[in-house]
Amino acid sequence: MIKIMIVDDMPIFLEYLRGCIDWNAYGFEICCEAHDGREALSLFKIHYPDIVLTDITMPYLNGLELSEKIMQESPETAVILITGNNEFEYARRAVKMGVCDYIVKPFEKEELILSLLKMQDNINRALELKTNLQEDNYLKREERLRRLIFSKGNKSEASTLEHLKKRGIIFQSEFFLVYTIKIEMYDNIAEYEKRVNWEKVIVNMLGQMVDIEGHYETFSDYENNVVAILNFDTEDRMRRYKGHEFQDLIKMIKDYLGLNVSVGVSNFCYGIMSVKDGYYQTLQAISSNQADEQGKLWDYKKLQLKEGNAFYSWDVVDNINRYLELSEKEMVFEVIEKELSRIEAFQNEELFRMICMSLLSLLFSHVVKNGQNIEDIFGVEYSFYETLGFQTSKQQKREFVFQCYNAVIDYQRETKESRSYEIASAAKQYIEEHVGNPEMSIQDISKHLLVNQTYLRKMFKSEMNMTLSEYITKYRLEMAQKLIKETDYKLFHIAEQVGYSDVSYFSKCFKKYYGVSPKTIAK
């Protein structure tokens, strides 16, 4: 877990911070609390938290003074200041001197979550700390909900509800709204993995934001858009729902992450079998307005759009994913060609463009899931948004989709996916060979092994029962202990050999790991 210390001289605010967030759900734990800066500094030297969340105005030692001392003591510790409006300028100055971020009271708990996760490598570390059981249960529920929105509609309502119930998904009434959230990150293809990770966080966060009388489910579709299915107790509540939570989410993601988010809202849906149509309506609402303005909420009920089931079905998605796994290029091309020909018959330029983008999103999701780096296949600055723009013909769009699928399948054939054990072993070898490099990062390891960071972390943890970060620390400090016992090297020289450029910081890490200082062992 990522350890957090919270500091505030008001007990009621400490209590609020402690209880406002399900910390464990995001990979965090509160390791200690302090009521003033002096107590915080004392506790810091005992617990060595990863993040310090502190108020500015406190007795004995204020938040700015505390931050300065912590940054001198431990440069790798992240500090977030909590400030009132009248302290805003102090906070801005603090950021210039090295404080990671600040958050202004009053704030929503979701703002705090985004602030915490965007720092350093926290989002990847938080996702890495999820247990395999948690991940497995979530994926099974997600798969069932995905089948619901991509179904052909040949099942009965009773059968559909029963299949959902088996995964613990229970919808009690016939009144539904569907919301789909799309993060706009098409300018740079290398950013796709980052987008996927933020979508996982948004699914979790949205699940705690929605406030309705009824039941709701949040999950990702096959293109890694976030989907929310809202099931209201009564028709009146469905019709009166304004979706303020989604408006808030758009603003927060823009303010804290600098990302544009578009949200599509369905028409009123009656019965579980209408949810699929509602999902397609949200995509139409988003797509029909992408050229005009991003970062807004688009309500299908207020737009003049044709209703229809022109989107691909579960069979298309399933076949594309299956043939991609097998690197069966001819079979993949046959499915895509058939689907694009079907869509082209609708004589709708925007719909054709939208399906092309959806097919590419399916492709990129497959690449990320299988541990490959998109930029290794296409290049860092490769952009597909312009190629699929309104100025290109249908034929050009069609050819571009096939080119992208061709590149991925050729790459898969050339670089066969390694087993998780081989990846973990290769990562260990890299760490051991580069242990003396203080700049060594998980990004360096992923580049060397030709797998993306998310996949690398997952494979390493499944094989070694510890995270990559934990293993790097473990190997460095165990090697240091051996050098201390078996050589006469000076402490600063040992610290350098195991990748610590600051001997005082090395000593603190060593004591935190072994419970005694390195000088004690040397004696």
N, C-alpha and C positions, 0 to 999 in steps of 0.2 A: 504493500500500500504506500501511497505518497503521503508523507507525514506533514501535518499542518499544525502550527501553533497559532492560536487566536489571542489577541491582546486588546483589552478595552477596560477603562476604569469604571464603566457602568455595568453592574451585574446583569441588569435586564437585557442589555445588548449582547453580552456574552451568551446568555441563555438563548437569545434569538439566533445567534450564529450557530450555536451548537445544534439547534433543532430545526432550522429552516430548510436544511438540505439532507437528503439521504446520501450522506458522504460516501458510504461504501459502494453505492450504485455507480459512482463515478471514479472509483479507485482511490479515494482519499480516506484518511482517518485523522481525527483530532488527537494529537499525541499529548498536548498540554495546553493550559490556559493561564494567562497572567492578567493582573489587574492594574499594572503600571509598567513603565519601561524598565525600571530597575529589576523588578521580579522577572520580567520577560528575558532580560539578558542572562540572569542567573539560570533560568530554566533552559534557555537555549544551549548553554554549555553542557547540560545533562542529556537533553533529548536530540539535539542536532536535527531539527525539522527540515524538510525540503522547502517548505513555504512558510513565511511568516505573514499573517494577516493582521495588521495593526491599525488602531486609531491614531490620529495625529495628536490631539490634545489630551495629554495625560500628565499626572504629577511625577516628580522626581526626574524622569527622563521621558521627553516627548517622543512621538513617533518618528520624527525626522532624525533626532539624535540616536534613537535605537537603531534605525535603519542604517545609519552611517557606521555604527559600531559592528553591526552584524555583517555588513558588506566587507569591512576590514578583516573581521574574524573568519568569515567563510564566504568567499566571492561567489561560490556556486549556489548559495541559498537565494531563493527568490523572495522578494518582499513586495506585498501589495498594501498600499495605504488606503484606509477608509477615511473619507474626508467629508466635512460639511461644505455647503456652498461658500461660506465665508473663508474657508481654508483652501479654496480651489487653486489659487496661485502658488501656495506653498507646495501643493501636490505636484503641480506642473514642474516646478523647480526641482523637486525630489526625483522625478523621472529623468530629468537631464543629468542628475548626479549618479544615476545607476539603479534607482528603484524600478522594478519591472513594470508596475502599473498602479493606477489608483482608481477607486470607485467612489462615486459621490452619493451620500445619503440624501434622501431615502432611495433605496435601490430594490429592484426585484431580485429574488433569489436566482433566477435564471441568468441575470446579468453577472452575478458573482460566479456562477458555474462557467460561463463563457470566458470570463477573465482568468479564471484558474487554469482552464484547459488549454487556452491559446499560448500559455507561457512555455518556453523551452520545449521539451518533448513530452509534455504532460498528457496530451491526447493519446499518443501512441502508448505511453506507459499505462494509462488508465485502461485502455482496451486490452493491453497485454495481460493485465492482472485478472481479467475475467476467467473463471474456472471453466474447464471443458464441459462440465455438467450444465452450467448456466448457458453456455453457448449452444449446446446441443438442444436443450429445451426451447430456447428462443428460436433456433433455426427450424424446428419442427412446427411451431406455431406459425412462424412467418411463411413457411412453405404452404401450409393449409390456407392461409389468407391470400397468398398469391394465386393459388388455384381458383379461389373464389372470384377474383377480378379478371382472370384470364379464361374462365370456363366457357365452354360452348353453349351452356344453358340447357343441356340435354338431361340433366338430373332434376329430380323433383325438389321442391322446397324442403320437404320433410327430410329427404336424404341428405341434402346440403347441410341443414342445421345439425343433423346427427353426426356428420363427419366433423363439423366444427366443434361440437360438444366433446368429442373424443380427445381433442387437444385443449379442453378447458375453455373454449371460446363460446360464450352463451349470449345470444341476442334474444331479448325478451319480447320485443314489440316489432311492428312492421314499419316504423318510421325512421328513415335513414337520411343522413347527409354524408357526402364524401368530400374530403379535402385532400389535394395533392400538392406537395411542396417540392419545387425544383430549384436547386442551387445552380445559378448561372456561372459556370466555370469553363466555358468552351474555348476561350481565347488561347489557352495554353494546355495542350494535351498532357503535359507532364504533371499538371496539377490534379489529375483525375483521382489518384490514390488519396490525396489530401481531401478531396471532395467526399469520397466514400467514407472516410473516417468521421468527418463532421456530420454526415448523414446519420451514422450510428448514434452519435451523441444527441442529435436532434430528435430521433425516434424516442430515445430514453427521456429526454427533457420534456418533449411534448406530452408524453404519457403522464407527466405530473402537472402539466399546465392546464389541460382541458378541464373545464368545469361545467358538466351538464347533469341533468336529471335523467339518468339512464346508464348505458354502458358504451364504452368505446375501445377501439383497438388501433394501435399505431405500428407500422412496419414499413419495410422498404420493398418497392416493386423490383422487377428484373433490371430496370435501368438505374437503380439506386435513387429514385425519387422517394420521398417520404409520404406515405399514404395514411390518412386517418379516417376510419369508418366510425361515424357517430350514430348511436342507436338511442333515440329519445323515447321516454315513457309515453308521451302523448303527441298527437299531431300538432297541437297548439304550441307545445314547447319547441318542436322542430321548426315550425314556421317563425317563431319569435327569436330564434337563436341568431345572434349577430356575428359570432366568430371573432370577438375582440382578441382572444388569445393568439390567433394567427396574425392579426395586424401587429400585435406586440412583438411576436417572433420575428417578423420581417424587419422591424426597426432594430431590434437587439442584434440580429446577425449582421446587419449593415453597420451599426455603430461599433460593435466589438470585434468583428472579424473582417469587416470591409468587403463582405460578399453580398451580391444581389440575390435576392430570393423572390421567386414568383410563386403565388399560391392560386390554384384553381379550385373553384367551389362548384359542386354539382347542383342539378335541379333537385327538388324534393323526390325522394325515392320511397316507394311503397313496396315492402317485402324484400326478403333477402336476395331474390333473383334479380332485382332491379339494381343492386349495388354495382354490378359489372358495368351497366350502362352509365351509372353515376360516375364511376372512375373514368370512363372514356370521355365523358363530358368535361371533367376537370382538365384532362389533357388538351382537349379542343380549346377550352377557354384560355389556357396558358399559351398554347401554340399560336392561336390567332392574333395574339397581342405582342408576341416577342419582338416583332419588328418595330412596334410603337414605343414601348417603354417596359423596362425590366424593374423588378423589385416592387411589385404591387400585387394586390389581391384581385383576381378576376372571377366574377360570379357568372356562371353559365346562364342563370335565370335572367340576368340583365343584358345578355348579349344576344344579338340576332344571328344565331348559328343553327345549322341544320343538324337534327338529331339523327344518329345512325350508328350501326355496328360495323364500321369500316376497318377497325383496328384488328391486328393479328390476335390469334387465339392462343390458348395454352399449348395446343399441338405444335404450333409454329415455334414458340419459345422453347419447348421441350426438345424438339428436333434439332434446332440450331445449337443448343447447349450440348446435346448428346453427341452430335457429329463434330463439334469443336473439340470435345474431350478426346475423341478418337482421331483427330486431325484428318477427318474424311472431307477433303476439300470439295470433291465433286458433289457429294451429298449435300453439304452446306450450300453450295452454289445453287443446286436444284431447288432447295427450299426457299432461298432468298429470291431467285428468279420468279418462281411461281407467285410468291407473295407480292413482289413489286408489280408484276403484271396485273394481279387482281386489283391492287390499289390504283394503278394507272387508269383502269377502266372507269373510275369515278370522275375523271376529268377535273380534278381538284388539285391545283398546284401546291397549295399550302398543306393539304393532307399528305401528298406525296413527299414533300420536304420533311414533314414531321415524322413519317414512318422511316425515312432514311436516317434521320437523327436517332430515332429509337433503336434501329438495327445496330447502329454504331455504339450506342450506349450499352446494348446487350454484349457486344463484342468486348468493349473495354472492361466491363464488369467481369467477364470471363478471364481476361488477362490478369486483372488484379487478384481475383480469387485464386488463380493458379500460380501466384507468386512471381509473375514476371513484371518487369518494369516497362511501362508503356513507352517511356522515352528511349529505352534501348531498342525498341522496334521501329519507332517513328521519328525519333529525334526530339530534342527538348522543346524547340520552338514550333513544332508542327501544329498547325491549326486547321480544324475541319469545319469550323463555324462559317468561315468565308466561302469555302468550297461548296457548302450546302446552302448558300445564301440565295436570295431571290433572283440574282442576276444570272445564275447558271441554269442551263437547261435540264430537263428531266434525264436526258441521256447522260449528261455529265455527272449528275448526282448518282445515277445508277452505277456508272463505271467507277466512281470514287468509292462507293460502298464495297464493290467487289475487290478493288485494289487493297482496301484496308483489311478485309477478311483474308485475302491472299497473303498479305504480309505477315499477319499473325500466325496463320497455319504453317507457312514456310519456316517461320522462326521457331515454332513449336517442334517441327520435325528436325530442325538442326540442333536444337538444344533440348534434349530429352529431360523431362522433369526429374530431379533427384529425389530420392527417398528422404523422409524427414531426418532419419539417422545420419545420412550422408551430409545433409545440410548442417545439422547441429555439429557434427564432427569437424566439418570444414570451418565453421564459425569458431569453434574452440581453437583450432590450429591457428587461425588468423590472429585471434586475441593473444595467444601465447607467443607468436612471432613478433607482434607489434606492441607488446605490453609496455615497453619503455616510451611509447609515443603518447604524450599527454593529450594530444589532439585526436586520438583514435575515437571514432564514433560508430554508432550502429549503422549510420548511412554509409560509412566506408566499407563495413563488412558486407552490407547488402549489395553495394556496387561490385565488390570483388567476386561475390558468389553469383551475381546475375539474377538475384531474386529481390522482390520488393521488401521493404522494411516490415510491413504488416505480416506477410507470409513468413519471413525469417523469424520474427519474434514468436509467432504461433508454433512453428516447427521446433524451435529451440526449447521452448517451455514444455511442449508435449514430450520431448525426449529426455530433457535434463531435470525436469521438475523444479526449475527455477527460471527467472527471467534472465535475459541477456545482461541487463544492467547489474543484476545480483551476481552473475557469474564473473563479470569483469572485475567487480569490487573484490569478490572472493579470491580470484586468482592473483590479483595484485597484492593483496594483503597477506595471503598465505606465502607467496613468493618472498615478500618483504620479511616475514617472520623467519623464514629459512635463512635468508641472507644475514639477518641480525645474529642468529645463533651460530652460523657456520663461517662467518667472515669477520674481519676487523674493519670493514668499510665504515666510514663516517655516515651518520644518519641522513645527511643531505644527499650523499651519493646513492644510498639505497633508495631514497625517495625518488630520485631521478630515474633509476634503473627500472622502477615499477610504474612509472608514468605520472608521478606527482611533481610538479614544478615548484610547489610551495611546501617546504618541509614542515611548517607549523600546521598547515591543513592536513598533510599526511599524518602527522602525529594524532590529530583529533580523530581522523577516520580510523586509524589503527586502534585507538583506545575505545572508540564506539563499537568496533567489531570484536575485539578480544577482552575488553573490560579492564585492560591495563595499558599503560603507556609503553611505547617501544623502548624507552630508556630503561624501564624496569626489567624487560626481558634481556636487554643487553648486559645487565649486571649479572 
